[in-house]
Amino acid sequence: MSFSSDPVVRVKDASIFQDDRTVLSDVNFEIEKGEFVFLIGRTGGGKTSLLKTLYADLDLRLGEIIVAGYNISTIKPKEVPMLRRKLGIIFQDFQLFPDRTVGENLDFVMQATGWKEKSKMKARQTDVLMRVGLGSVASKMPHQLSGGEQQRVVIARALINEPVILLADEPTGNLDPEVSQGIFNLFKEINKSGTAVLMATHDHSLVKKYPARVLKCEKGKVLDSKVSSFDLSTSNY
């Protein structure tokens, strides 16, 4: 099988740990290039721990996970930045530096992932900010932006290195419904362009309104709608 046809994510017989506690066991799923997948489950059910394991923030102690061609169980510390260059990681709480402009926040990520030429960096910043509908905010401070605008900056930051997949942890969790819809529409546009998306969410209205594959963390397992049907009622996530 050529690399071009390999899944972006392959998880086989994996257990996911948080400290010394097993939060998920016997996890098996694959995500193909360009696929859109919701990740749902109750608070504390393992969604964030699973995402952190995929981008090598938590150790994988049991099983096999391959993400963007990197084996998470054997990845070396020096390889983690190279893995993350292939991923777009989006947090609910933004994690923008409050004392730096939007442009400086993007500069930090670009320098950390190997960008050196100022002209190319500026051009790429302009491209990603335009893509998320924020062409004129590079000189603004994060506190001068609304919550929705800050989340768009976070998405722009995640797109800097043209990732093969976006890993989004509750990206609309702190936003009002109208703004959340706009952010979700942006994810759909990015997905249509060929980038896979794994989006953790508690927003049952999105999951019901936009049919897509669903992974559900429940009782220490990950259920996959691709394999079997399960309850998507609001009481369960």
SVG drawing of the C-alpha trace seen along z (x, -y; Angstrom):
<svg xmlns="http://www.w3.org/2000/svg" viewBox="-32 -46 47 51">
<polyline fill="none" stroke="black" stroke-width="0.4" points="0.0,0.0 1.4,-3.4 1.6,-6.2 -1.0,-8.2 -3.7,-5.6 -2.8,-5.1 -5.3,-6.3 -4.3,-9.6 -5.0,-8.0 -4.8,-4.3 -5.5,-3.1 -5.2,0.6 -5.9,2.3 -4.9,-0.8 -5.5,-1.8 -5.6,-5.5 -4.2,-6.6 -4.6,-9.7 -1.9,-9.6 -2.1,-6.0 -5.8,-5.6 -7.0,-3.8 -9.7,-5.9 -10.2,-4.0 -9.3,-0.4 -9.4,1.8 -9.6,-1.2 -9.7,-0.5 -10.5,-2.9 -9.1,-4.5 -9.6,-8.0 -9.1,-8.4 -7.7,-11.4 -10.3,-14.0 -12.8,-12.4 -14.9,-14.4 -15.5,-12.6 -17.2,-13.8 -15.9,-12.7 -18.5,-12.7 -18.9,-11.5 -19.6,-12.8 -17.1,-15.0 -14.3,-12.9 -15.1,-10.1 -11.7,-10.3 -12.1,-12.6 -9.4,-15.0 -7.1,-12.2 -7.6,-10.4 -6.8,-13.6 -3.7,-14.3 -2.4,-10.7 -2.9,-11.2 -0.6,-14.3 1.8,-12.7 1.1,-14.8 0.2,-11.7 2.3,-8.5 0.8,-5.5 1.6,-2.5 -0.5,0.2 -1.4,0.8 -0.5,-0.9 -1.4,-4.3 -0.1,-5.7 -0.7,-9.4 0.4,-11.1 3.0,-8.3 4.4,-8.5 4.2,-5.6 3.1,-7.2 4.2,-4.2 7.8,-4.6 8.1,-8.3 11.2,-10.0 10.9,-13.4 12.8,-15.1 10.2,-13.7 7.2,-15.2 7.6,-18.7 7.8,-17.0 4.6,-15.1 2.8,-18.3 3.8,-20.1 1.5,-17.6 -1.4,-18.2 -3.6,-21.2 -4.4,-21.3 -7.3,-23.5 -8.1,-24.1 -11.3,-25.3 -9.5,-27.8 -7.6,-29.3 -4.1,-29.3 -3.1,-32.5 -0.3,-34.6 -2.2,-37.6 0.9,-39.9 1.5,-39.4 -0.3,-40.5 -2.1,-38.0 0.8,-38.2 3.3,-37.6 1.3,-34.6 1.4,-33.1 5.1,-34.0 5.8,-32.0 4.3,-28.8 6.0,-29.3 9.4,-29.8 8.9,-26.8 8.1,-24.6 11.0,-25.7 9.9,-28.8 12.8,-31.2 12.2,-33.6 10.3,-36.7 8.7,-37.3 7.3,-33.8 6.1,-33.9 4.2,-37.1 2.6,-35.8 1.6,-32.6 0.1,-34.5 -1.9,-36.7 -3.2,-33.6 -4.4,-31.7 -6.0,-34.8 -7.8,-35.6 -9.0,-32.0 -10.7,-32.3 -12.2,-35.7 -9.8,-37.8 -7.6,-39.6 -6.9,-42.7 -6.3,-41.6 -2.5,-40.7 -1.6,-43.9 -4.4,-43.4 -4.0,-42.0 -6.1,-38.9 -8.2,-40.9 -9.3,-43.2 -11.0,-40.3 -14.3,-38.6 -14.3,-35.0 -15.3,-33.9 -12.5,-35.9 -10.0,-34.5 -11.1,-31.0 -10.7,-31.8 -7.1,-33.0 -6.6,-29.6 -7.8,-27.8 -5.6,-30.0 -2.7,-29.0 -3.6,-25.4 -3.6,-25.8 -0.1,-27.3 1.6,-24.1 -1.1,-22.7 -2.0,-19.8 -3.3,-16.5 -5.8,-16.5 -7.3,-19.0 -7.7,-17.7 -10.2,-20.0 -11.1,-19.8 -14.5,-21.4 -13.7,-24.3 -17.2,-25.8 -17.6,-25.1 -17.2,-28.7 -19.1,-30.4 -22.7,-31.4 -24.8,-29.3 -24.6,-31.8 -20.8,-32.1 -20.5,-28.4 -22.3,-27.8 -19.9,-30.1 -16.9,-28.3 -18.4,-24.9 -19.0,-26.1 -15.4,-27.0 -14.4,-23.5 -16.6,-22.1 -15.0,-24.4 -11.5,-23.2 -12.7,-19.6 -14.0,-20.1 -10.6,-21.2 -9.2,-17.8 -8.1,-18.2 -9.4,-15.5 -11.1,-16.7 -11.6,-15.0 -13.8,-17.3 -14.6,-16.7 -17.9,-18.3 -20.7,-18.4 -22.9,-20.3 -25.6,-17.7 -27.3,-20.0 -24.3,-20.0 -24.0,-16.2 -27.7,-15.8 -27.9,-18.6 -24.8,-17.5 -24.7,-13.7 -21.1,-12.4 -19.2,-9.6 -19.3,-9.6 -16.8,-8.2 -18.4,-8.0 -16.4,-7.6 -18.7,-5.6 -17.9,-3.4 -14.2,-3.1 -14.7,-2.2 -14.8,-4.0 -18.0,-3.2 -17.8,-3.8 -20.9,-4.7 -19.1,-3.2 -19.2,0.2 -22.5,0.1 -25.4,-2.2 -25.7,-3.7 -27.8,-6.3 -27.1,-9.9 -29.5,-11.3 -28.5,-14.5 -28.3,-12.7 -25.3,-10.7 -22.8,-13.4"/>
</svg>
